[in-house]
Amino acid sequence: MAIVRHEAGDVVPADGTYALVGHFGEATNFAVWCQKGERLPLAIVSEDLESPFWFVQVGEESSVRLVA
């Protein structure tokens, strides 16, 4: 299964939790719940973290699909 990356400000395709991660999936400890059609927030990231950054959908639904 491909991991879909979303940029800050994008409209989300489904309800869920979206976590901000680095290029290789590094955690930033920032996540937000969005409903389908809402925009992801414009994120401000500390200078000590390398870029680029993307949002990815996380949570139970994504985990179930990965296991199935």
C-alpha angles and dihedrals in degrees: 000000000000120000109231114218121209126196124227108275095026120134109249118237096213143017112271152091116301119198125202110233138174126246094279095037097271110168119244095184090238121119134155135196114232134178121225109283096023121119123245113243122259100252127216112208130194116259092236091068118081121237156259103074131190139177118240127186112250137174141073098325093051091045093051091053092050092052097043 
